[in-house]
C-alpha cells in the first residue's frame, strides 16, 4: 500500500511533475482544499502534508493542525532563498520548508525528517509531563507547578487533539470576609476553600492557589462547556458545605478545544474576564469566557 502525502491545492501545480517518480517510490500525492482537510486526513495513510507559503499556507496549516496535530507539515516556496523560506515556513507553523523546483528525493526526505522530528518532540513532551505529574501532590498543587504543567498539557492538547480547560475561582467579597475574620481566620478560609476545590475534582484535575483570594483549577480532557459545569458544581459545593458562614465563590472558565495554539496567559486572561463578569452579577456563580477573537494570534508560552 503506497504512503500518501497530502498536498494543499495551491501547491499541487508545483508538484505535478513529481507524481510519476513519487509513485515509483511508493508515494502518492492527494490534492485537497484546507476546508476538506478534516475529512481526508488519516494517520495510517498520510505521512506528511505540503502547503504553499504565504497567507494560503497559513490557512492550510491551521486546518491541518486542527484535523491532525501530529501530521508533519512542509511549506513549499517558489523563487525564494532557502534561508528565507526556512524562516517563513517556521512563521507559518510548518515543520520544514522546501523551495521549488524540487526532486522526489527531496520531498520524501524532508517529510521523513519532519516525521522523525515530530515523533521525538512527542516523546519529549510525554516524558516532561510524566516527570511533572510525579512531582505533584494529589489534586492540590502550587502555582509554579501548575504554570509548568499547563503549557505541557496544552502542547499535548494540540498534538493529540484533546481539549483542556481552566477555571479561575475567587472568594466573593473577600475584603469584607478578611476584615470580619482577621488574618488567622482569613488564612483558614482560603485553606478550606482550596481543600474543598481539590476534593471536588477528578483525579486528573489539579487545583492551586493563584493570587490573593483566587485559585486556578486545571481540567485536562475537558471542553469549556464541561469545565463550566464543573465550576458551577464547585460554587454549589462551597455554598452548601462552606468554608465558614456566608462564604461563596465565583468562577470564570476558559477552554481550548485542541489543535491550533494557545498560551497560559491567554487562557488566564479570558478566565479572569469571565470571573469579573460573575462577580459583577452578584457572585456565587460561574461564567464562561468569551471565545478568542479571530484576529488575535495566540502563541504558546
C-alpha positions in Angstrom: 0.0 0.0 0.0 1.5 3.4 -1.0 2.3 6.0 1.5 0.4 9.3 0.9 1.3 13.0 1.1 -1.5 15.5 1.5 -0.9 18.5 -0.8 -2.8 21.8 -0.5 -4.4 22.7 -3.8 -2.3 25.8 -4.2 0.9 23.7 -4.2 -0.3 21.0 -6.5 0.9 22.6 -9.8 4.5 22.8 -8.4 4.4 19.1 -7.6 2.6 17.8 -10.6 5.8 16.8 -12.4 6.7 14.7 -9.4 3.7 12.4 -9.4 5.2 9.7 -11.6 8.6 9.4 -9.9 7.0 9.7 -6.4 4.6 6.9 -7.4 7.5 4.8 -8.4 9.0 5.4 -4.9 5.7 4.2 -3.3 4.3 7.7 -2.5 1.0 9.2 -3.8 0.0 12.9 -3.7 -3.5 13.8 -2.7 -4.5 17.4 -3.6 -7.1 18.9 -1.2 -8.5 22.2 -0.1 -7.9 23.3 3.5 -11.6 23.2 4.3 -11.7 19.5 3.4 -8.7 18.5 5.5 -10.6 17.1 8.5 -12.4 14.6 6.3 -9.3 13.3 4.4 -6.6 13.0 7.0 -5.6 9.6 8.3 -2.6 8.8 10.4 -2.4 5.3 8.8 -2.2 6.7 5.3 -0.7 10.2 5.3 3.0 10.6 6.2 3.0 14.4 5.7 1.3 17.5 4.3 2.7 20.1 1.9 1.3 23.6 1.9 2.1 26.8 0.0 4.0 29.7 1.5 2.1 32.9 2.3 -1.5 33.5 3.6 -2.9 30.4 1.8 -0.3 28.3 3.6 -1.2 29.8 7.0 -4.9 28.8 6.4 -3.9 25.3 5.3 -1.6 24.8 8.4 -4.4 25.9 10.7 -6.9 23.4 9.1 -4.4 20.6 9.1 -3.3 21.1 12.7 -7.0 21.2 13.8 -7.6 17.9 11.9 -4.4 16.1 12.9 -2.0 17.8 15.2 0.6 15.1 14.7 0.9 15.3 10.9 4.3 16.8 9.8 3.7 19.9 7.6 6.1 21.2 4.9 5.8 24.7 3.4 6.7 24.8 -0.3 8.0 28.1 -1.7 8.7 29.2 -5.3 11.6 31.6 -6.2 12.7 32.0 -2.6 16.1 31.8 -0.9 16.5 28.7 1.3 17.2 30.7 4.4 14.2 33.0 3.9 12.0 30.0 3.1 13.0 28.3 6.3 12.2 31.4 8.4 8.9 31.9 6.6 7.9 28.3 7.0 8.6 28.5 10.7 6.4 31.6 10.9 3.6 29.7 9.2 3.8 27.0 11.9 5.2 24.4 9.4 7.8 21.8 10.5 10.1 22.5 7.5 10.4 24.2 4.1 11.2 23.3 0.5 12.0 25.6 -2.4 10.7 24.7 -5.9 11.8 23.2 -8.2 12.3 20.1 -6.1 13.0 16.4 -6.9 11.2 13.4 -5.4 14.1 12.5 -3.2 14.0 16.0 -1.6 10.2 15.8 -1.0 10.3 12.3 0.6 13.5 13.1 2.6 12.0 16.3 4.0 8.8 14.7 5.0 10.5 11.8 6.7 12.8 14.1 8.6 9.8 16.2 9.8 8.1 12.9 10.8 11.1 11.8 12.9 11.4 15.3 14.5 7.7 15.3 15.4 8.0 11.8 17.0 11.0 12.9 19.0 9.1 16.0 20.2 6.1 13.9 21.2 8.3 11.6 23.3 10.0 14.6 25.0 6.6 16.2 25.9 5.3 13.0 27.3 8.5 12.5 29.3 8.2 16.0 30.8 4.6 15.5 31.6 5.2 12.3 33.4 8.1 13.8 35.3 6.0 16.8 36.4 3.0 14.6 37.2 5.2 12.5 39.5 6.2 15.7 41.4 2.6 16.8 42.0 0.7 16.3 45.3 -2.7 14.7 44.8 -5.2 17.1 43.4 -3.7 20.3 45.0 -0.6 21.9 43.5 1.3 25.1 43.9 1.1 27.8 41.2 4.7 27.3 39.9 4.0 23.6 39.3 0.7 24.5 37.5 2.5 27.1 35.4 5.0 24.4 34.3 2.3 21.8 33.8 -0.3 23.8 31.8 1.9 24.6 28.8 2.8 20.9 28.6 -0.9 20.0 28.8 -1.6 22.5 26.1 1.1 21.0 23.9 -0.4 17.6 24.3 -3.8 19.0 23.7 -2.6 20.4 20.3 -0.7 17.3 19.5 -3.4 14.7 20.2 -6.4 16.9 19.6 -7.9 16.7 23.1 -9.4 19.7 25.0 -8.2 21.4 28.2 -10.0 24.0 30.4 -9.2 26.1 33.4 -11.4 27.7 36.0 -10.3 30.8 37.9 -12.2 30.8 41.2 -12.3 33.6 43.8 -13.9 34.1 47.2 -16.7 36.6 47.0 -16.4 39.9 48.9 -13.1 38.8 50.3 -12.1 42.2 51.7 -15.3 42.1 53.9 -14.6 38.5 54.9 -11.0 39.3 55.8 -12.0 42.3 57.9 -14.5 40.2 59.8 -12.3 37.2 60.5 -8.9 38.7 60.9 -5.6 37.3 59.5 -5.8 33.8 61.0 -9.5 33.4 60.1 -8.8 34.6 56.5 -6.0 32.1 56.1 -8.2 29.3 57.4 -10.9 30.2 54.9 -8.5 30.1 52.0 -7.1 26.8 53.1 -10.5 25.3 53.5 -11.7 26.6 50.1 -8.6 25.1 48.4 -9.3 21.8 50.2 -12.9 21.7 49.0 -11.8 22.5 45.5 -9.2 19.8 45.4 -11.6 17.2 46.9 -14.3 18.0 44.4 -12.4 17.5 41.1 -11.3 14.3 39.3 -8.0 12.5 39.8 -6.5 14.1 36.6 -7.6 17.6 37.6 -5.5 20.0 39.7 -6.4 22.9 42.0 -3.8 25.5 43.1 -3.7 28.9 44.9 -3.4 31.7 42.2 -3.2 35.1 43.8 -4.8 36.6 46.9 -8.3 35.1 47.3 -8.1 33.4 43.8 -7.5 29.8 42.8 -7.0 28.1 39.5 -8.3 24.6 38.5 -6.8 22.8 35.6 -9.1 20.3 33.8 -7.4 18.2 31.0 -9.6 16.4 28.5 -12.4 18.8 29.3 -14.1 21.2 26.9 -15.1 24.7 28.0 -18.8 23.6 28.4 -17.8 20.7 30.7 -15.4 23.0 32.6 -18.3 25.4 33.2 -20.5 22.6 34.6 -17.6 21.6 36.9 -17.2 25.2 38.0 -20.9 25.5 38.8 -20.7 22.4 40.9 -17.7 23.8 42.8 -19.6 27.0 43.5 -22.5 25.0 44.8 -20.2 22.8 47.0 -18.6 25.9 48.6 -22.0 27.4 49.2 -23.5 24.2 50.7 -20.6 22.9 52.7 -18.9 26.3 53.0 -15.6 27.3 54.5 -17.4 29.3 57.1 -20.8 31.1 57.4 -21.8 33.0 54.3 -18.7 32.1 52.2 -19.3 31.8 48.5 -17.1 31.8 45.4 -17.4 32.9 41.8 -15.6 31.4 38.8 -14.6 32.2 35.2 -14.0 29.3 32.8 -11.9 29.3 29.6 -11.1 26.3 27.4 -9.0 25.2 24.5 -10.5 22.5 22.2 -7.3 21.1 20.9 -5.3 21.9 17.7 -4.1 25.4 16.9 -2.1 27.4 19.5 -2.8 28.8 23.0 -1.0 30.2 26.0 -1.2 30.0 29.7 -1.6 33.8 29.8 -4.3 33.7 27.1 -6.4 31.2 29.0 -6.0 33.0 32.3 -6.9 36.4 30.8 -10.1 35.0 29.3 -11.0 33.2 32.5 -10.3 36.4 34.5 -12.6 38.4 32.3 -15.3 35.8 32.9 -14.7 35.9 36.6 -15.1 39.6 36.7 -18.5 39.3 35.0 -19.5 36.6 37.5 -18.6 38.9 40.4 -20.3 41.9 38.9 -23.5 39.8 38.5 -23.6 39.3 42.3 -21.2 36.4 42.8 -21.9 32.8 43.8 -21.9 31.7 40.1 -19.7 30.6 37.2 -19.5 32.4 33.9 -18.0 31.1 30.6 -15.2 33.1 28.8 -15.8 34.8 25.6 -14.3 33.0 22.6 -10.9 34.3 21.5 -11.2 37.0 18.8 -10.3 35.6 15.3 -7.9 38.4 14.6 -5.8 37.6 17.7 -2.8 35.3 17.2 -2.3 33.4 20.5 1.0 31.7 20.9 2.5 29.2 23.3 4.4 30.5 26.2 
